[in-house]
C-alpha cells in the first residue's frame, strides 16, 4: 500500500527539547545531573527529536533503576542543536540511568528513562562493520512460502494491546524456544513495521506485507533451519486506521511523503511502538545491544525515522521501499554509525527509488555506514517486499551487528 506523499510540513529545529532547558525522557526512573560547556545538553537515552550533535564535553553522574556498576561510561551521542560531535564521560552507579551528553551553558537536570538491567560500559560506535552483500540484481524468482501462514501464525502470540504514554498498540510476539531452554542467555530482538495495507487488516502485518516473507519464505526466520540458527525475539506492532493511524499525520513516522520533516514529537503510533520496544527489552531475555529494525513502504518510512530518532537503540536497520526523511535528518544515523542496509526497486515510483539512493549516498558521504540493494525492473510491490528477506547472507550479516552504545 503506498504512502500518502505530499504533506508539506514546516521545517523544524534540530533542538531536541530546548537549549538550556530541563528535558524529560519517556520514564521518570533515573536522573542525570550534567554540568559542562557547549551548546546544549540532552539525555541521549530519552526518546527525543533526532538532530545533529552539539559540541563540547561534559561530566555526568547518573543513578539508574537497576544494577550496580561503578566505572566510567562514555555518553551516547547527543541529539540536539548543531555543531561538532561531542563526548561525555561520567561515573555511573547503574547502567539503568542515562549516561552523559554534551554540555550546556549552565547546570541542568535531565530525567532519564529506566534501564533494562545488566551492567557494563557503553561506547559509541566508531567504525563501520563489514559491508553486506548489497548489489543491483533481479528480484527473487521464487516467492513461495516454506512455512505457511497458518503454521507460522501458530508460533506467534497475540499479546494484550500495549498501553503507551499516548496510545495503545496491538502486537504479536515470537519468542524463541531457546529462551526457555537457556534462562541465563539473552537473545536478539527484531522489530517489524508493516506497510499501509497492514493498517486495514485485523492482525496487521502478520499475514501481509513483509511479515509473510520474513517469517515464512524459503529464507524466513521461522523455517526450522533458521529457528535453530538465528533464535530471536520478533515483535510485530500493529497500528490501525480506525485508531488514527493515517498517512501523513500519524503513521509510524511523524510525517508522511517524500523528504518528510521529522517532527519534534513522534507520531502516536511511532512513539507507542518505541515504548513497546523498550518494554520488550526490559521484560524479556533480550540482548539490548542486538536490537534490529525493518519495515516496508509505510514501515520503511518508520524505519528511517526510528533510526534517526533513536540511533543508539538499534544495532542495524533494514528499510524497504520507504520514504526517507529530508536529508538533514539523516545526520544522527551517520554520526552514530548505525549500519543501514536499504532495499529499493528501480521502477518504484510510489516511494521513489531515487530518494533511497540519495539517502544512502548522503549517509555514506557523511562517514556513516549505509548500503543499498537495488532490484532491477521491480516496482512498489511484492517482488520488492519479498526479495530482501530472500537475500543470501541477510541474516548472517544482520545478526552479526552489535551496538555497544545501546542503553542498558
C-alpha positions in Angstrom: 0.0 0.0 0.0 1.7 3.3 -1.0 2.2 6.1 1.5 0.4 9.4 1.1 3.2 11.5 -0.2 2.9 15.2 -0.3 2.2 16.7 3.0 4.3 19.9 3.3 5.2 20.5 6.9 7.1 23.3 8.5 10.8 22.9 8.9 11.6 22.2 12.5 14.8 22.9 14.5 17.2 20.2 15.4 16.9 21.2 19.0 15.5 18.2 20.9 13.9 19.9 23.9 15.4 23.4 24.0 18.8 24.7 24.8 19.4 25.2 28.5 16.0 23.8 29.5 15.1 20.7 31.5 14.3 17.8 29.3 12.3 14.7 30.0 12.7 11.2 28.8 10.0 8.5 28.4 10.1 7.4 32.0 10.8 9.0 35.3 13.2 6.5 36.8 16.9 7.6 37.0 18.2 11.1 36.9 21.3 12.7 35.4 22.8 15.9 36.6 25.0 17.3 33.9 27.5 20.2 34.0 29.7 21.3 31.2 30.2 23.7 28.4 28.8 23.6 24.9 25.6 24.4 23.1 23.1 22.1 24.5 22.5 19.2 26.9 20.1 16.4 26.0 19.6 12.9 27.6 20.7 10.6 24.8 18.6 7.8 26.2 15.4 9.8 26.1 13.0 9.5 23.2 13.7 12.9 21.7 13.9 14.7 18.4 16.8 13.4 16.4 19.3 16.0 15.2 23.0 16.8 14.7 25.1 16.6 17.8 26.3 19.7 19.6 29.9 20.3 20.6 31.7 20.2 23.9 32.2 17.7 26.7 30.5 17.2 30.0 30.9 15.1 33.1 27.8 13.4 34.4 26.7 11.2 37.3 23.7 9.0 36.8 21.6 6.8 39.0 19.6 4.2 37.3 16.8 1.9 38.3 18.6 -1.4 38.1 22.0 -2.9 38.5 25.1 -1.6 40.2 28.2 -0.9 38.2 30.7 1.8 39.2 33.1 3.0 36.5 33.5 5.3 33.6 30.9 5.2 30.8 31.0 7.0 27.6 27.9 9.1 26.9 25.8 8.4 23.9 25.9 10.9 21.0 23.8 13.9 21.9 20.8 14.6 19.8 20.4 18.4 20.0 21.5 21.6 18.3 24.0 21.7 15.5 27.8 21.6 16.0 30.6 19.1 16.0 30.0 15.8 17.7 30.8 15.9 21.4 31.6 13.3 24.0 30.8 12.8 27.7 32.1 10.7 30.5 30.8 10.0 33.9 30.7 7.7 36.9 27.6 5.6 36.7 26.1 3.6 39.6 23.8 1.8 37.2 23.5 1.1 33.6 19.8 1.8 34.0 20.3 5.5 34.1 21.2 7.9 31.3 24.9 8.5 30.7 26.4 11.8 29.7 25.5 14.2 27.0 27.2 17.2 25.6 27.4 20.1 27.9 25.2 23.1 28.2 26.0 26.7 29.2 24.6 26.1 32.7 24.0 23.2 35.1 20.8 21.5 34.3 18.9 18.3 35.3 17.7 15.7 32.8 15.3 13.0 33.6 16.4 9.7 32.1 14.5 6.6 31.3 14.6 3.4 33.3 17.3 0.9 32.4 16.8 -2.6 31.3 19.2 -4.3 33.7 22.7 -5.6 33.1 26.0 -3.9 33.7 28.9 -2.6 31.7 30.1 0.5 29.9 28.5 1.7 26.7 30.8 3.0 24.0 29.8 4.9 20.8 30.3 3.1 17.5 33.5 4.4 15.9 33.7 2.4 12.6 31.5 0.6 10.1 31.1 -3.1 10.1 31.9 -5.3 7.1 29.7 -4.3 4.2 26.7 -6.6 3.5 26.4 -8.2 0.0 24.5 -5.3 -1.4 24.3 -5.0 -5.2 22.0 -4.4 -8.1 20.2 -7.6 -9.1 16.9 -9.1 -10.4 14.2 -9.7 -7.7 13.8 -13.2 -6.3 12.1 -15.5 -8.7 10.6 -17.9 -6.1 8.4 -16.1 -3.5 6.6 -19.2 -2.3 6.3 -19.9 1.4 8.2 -22.7 3.0 6.2 -22.2 6.2 2.5 -21.5 5.6 0.7 -18.5 7.1 -1.4 -20.9 9.3 1.8 -22.6 10.5 3.8 -19.5 11.4 0.8 -17.7 12.9 0.6 -20.5 15.5 4.2 -19.7 16.5 3.2 -16.1 17.3 1.5 -14.9 20.5 -1.2 -12.2 20.1 -0.4 -10.1 23.1 -2.7 -7.8 25.0 -2.6 -4.4 23.5 0.3 -2.4 24.8 -0.7 0.8 26.6 1.8 3.6 26.0 2.0 7.1 27.2 -0.1 8.5 24.4 -1.8 5.5 22.8 -2.5 1.8 22.6 -0.9 -0.7 20.2 -1.9 -4.3 19.3 1.1 -6.5 18.8 2.3 -10.0 18.2 5.4 -11.6 19.6 7.6 -14.6 18.6 9.6 -16.0 21.5 12.5 -18.3 20.6 12.2 -21.7 22.4 15.9 -21.3 23.2 15.0 -18.6 25.7 13.2 -21.1 28.0 15.9 -23.7 27.4 18.7 -21.3 28.3 17.4 -19.0 31.1 20.7 -17.2 31.6 21.1 -16.3 28.0 19.9 -13.1 26.1 18.7 -13.1 22.6 18.4 -10.6 19.7 15.2 -8.6 19.0 13.8 -7.8 15.5 11.2 -5.1 15.2 9.0 -5.4 12.1 6.9 -2.4 11.0 4.1 -3.1 8.5 3.2 -1.1 5.4 0.0 0.8 4.7 -2.1 -2.3 4.0 -1.4 -3.6 7.4 -3.5 -0.7 8.9 -6.6 -2.1 7.2 -6.5 -5.8 8.2 -7.3 -7.4 11.5 -3.9 -8.6 12.6 -1.7 -6.0 10.9 1.3 -7.4 9.1 1.4 -11.0 10.2 -0.3 -12.2 7.1 0.6 -9.4 4.6 3.5 -7.2 3.6 7.0 -8.2 4.7 6.0 -10.5 7.5 4.9 -13.4 5.4 8.2 -13.4 3.6 10.3 -12.5 6.7 8.7 -15.3 8.7 7.7 -18.0 6.1 9.7 -17.7 2.9 12.4 -20.2 1.9 14.8 -18.0 3.9 12.2 -17.0 6.5 13.2 -16.7 10.2 10.6 -19.3 11.2 11.8 -22.1 8.9 13.1 -25.0 11.0 16.7 -24.3 10.0 16.6 -20.6 10.8 14.8 -21.0 14.1 17.8 -23.1 15.1 20.5 -20.9 13.5 19.0 -17.5 14.5 17.0 -17.6 17.7 15.5 -14.2 18.1 12.5 -12.4 19.5 10.3 -10.9 16.8 7.9 -8.0 17.6 5.2 -7.1 15.1 3.3 -4.0 16.3 0.1 -3.1 14.5 -1.3 0.4 14.0 -5.0 0.6 12.9 -6.6 3.1 10.6 -9.7 3.3 12.9 -7.4 4.1 15.8 -5.9 7.1 14.0 -3.1 5.5 12.0 -3.3 7.8 9.0 -1.0 8.5 6.1 0.9 11.8 6.5 -0.2 12.6 10.1 0.0 9.6 12.4 1.7 6.6 10.8 4.9 5.0 12.1 6.7 8.2 11.0 5.7 11.6 12.4 5.0 13.0 8.9 4.5 11.4 5.5 5.6 11.9 1.9 8.9 12.3 0.2 11.6 14.2 2.1 9.3 14.5 5.1 10.3 16.6 8.1 10.7 14.6 11.3 8.7 16.3 14.0 9.9 17.0 17.5 7.3 14.6 18.9 6.8 11.2 17.5 3.5 10.2 16.0 1.2 8.4 18.4 1.8 5.1 16.6 5.5 5.6 16.3 6.0 6.8 19.9 4.0 4.0 21.2 6.0 1.5 19.1 9.2 2.8 20.5 7.9 2.5 24.0 6.8 -1.1 23.2 10.4 -1.9 22.1 11.7 -0.6 25.4 9.1 -2.6 27.2 10.1 -5.8 25.4 13.8 -5.2 26.1 13.2 -4.8 29.8 10.6 -7.6 30.2 12.1 -10.5 28.1 15.6 -12.0 27.8 16.6 -9.5 25.1 20.2 -8.5 24.5 19.9 -4.7 24.3 23.0 -4.5 22.1 21.3 -6.6 19.4 18.0 -4.9 18.6 17.2 -4.7 14.9 14.6 -2.9 12.8 12.9 -3.4 9.5 9.7 -2.4 7.6 8.4 -1.8 4.1 6.6 1.1 2.5 4.9 2.9 5.4 7.0 0.7 7.7 10.1 1.6 5.6 9.5 5.3 6.3 9.0 4.4 10.0 12.3 2.5 10.0 14.1 5.6 8.7 12.5 7.8 11.4 13.1 5.4 14.2 16.7 5.1 13.2 17.1 8.9 13.1 15.2 9.5 16.3 16.9 6.7 18.3 20.1 5.6 16.6 21.5 4.5 20.0 18.7 2.0 20.4 19.3 -0.2 17.3 22.2 -2.3 16.1 21.2 -2.2 12.4 18.2 -1.2 10.2 16.8 -2.6 7.0 14.4 -0.1 5.4 12.5 -1.4 2.4 10.8 0.8 -0.1 10.0 3.6 2.4 10.2 7.4 2.1 13.5 8.6 3.7 13.1 11.9 5.6 14.7 15.2 4.4 18.5 14.7 4.1 19.3 16.8 7.2 17.6 14.2 9.4 20.0 11.5 8.3 22.8 13.2 10.2 22.2 11.3 13.5 22.3 7.9 11.6 25.6 8.8 10.0 27.2 10.2 13.2 26.1 7.1 15.2 27.5 4.9 12.5 24.2 2.9 12.6 24.5 0.3 9.9 21.7 0.7 7.3 21.1 -1.8 4.5 18.3 -0.4 2.4 16.4 -2.1 -0.4 14.8 -0.3 -3.3 13.3 -1.1 -6.7 14.4 0.5 -9.9 10.8 1.2 -11.0 9.3 2.2 -7.7 7.6 5.5 -8.4 5.3 5.4 -5.4 8.1 5.9 -2.8 10.7 7.0 -5.4 13.8 4.8 -5.7 15.9 7.9 -6.4 15.1 9.2 -2.9 16.5 6.0 -1.3 19.7 6.3 -3.5 20.1 9.9 -2.3 19.6 8.9 1.3 22.2 6.1 1.2 24.7 8.3 -0.6 24.2 11.1 1.9 24.9 8.9 4.9 27.9 7.3 3.3 29.3 10.7 2.3 28.9 11.9 5.9 31.1 9.0 7.2 28.1 6.7 8.1 27.5 3.1 7.3 24.9 2.6 4.6 24.4 0.3 1.6 21.7 -0.3 -1.0 20.5 -3.3 -2.8 18.6 -2.4 -6.0 16.1 -4.8 -7.7 16.1 -4.3 -11.4 12.7 -3.9 -13.1 10.7 -4.2 -9.9 8.1 -1.7 -8.6 6.4 -1.0 -5.4 5.0 -4.5 -5.0 5.6 -8.0 -3.6 8.6 -8.5 -5.8 10.3 -5.8 -3.9 8.8 -6.6 -0.4 9.8 -10.3 -0.6 13.2 -10.1 -2.2 15.1 -8.6 0.8 14.1 -11.5 3.1 15.3 -14.0 0.5 18.7 -12.4 0.3 21.6 -14.9 0.8 23.7 -13.6 3.6 20.9 -11.3 5.0 20.5 -13.0 8.4 24.2 -13.8 9.0 25.1 -10.2 8.3 22.2 -8.7 10.4 22.7 -10.8 13.5 26.4 -10.2 13.4 25.8 -6.5 14.2 26.1 -5.4 17.8 25.6 -1.9 19.3 27.8 -1.3 22.4 26.3 2.1 22.8 22.8 0.7 23.4 21.2 2.0 26.7 21.1 -0.8 29.3 
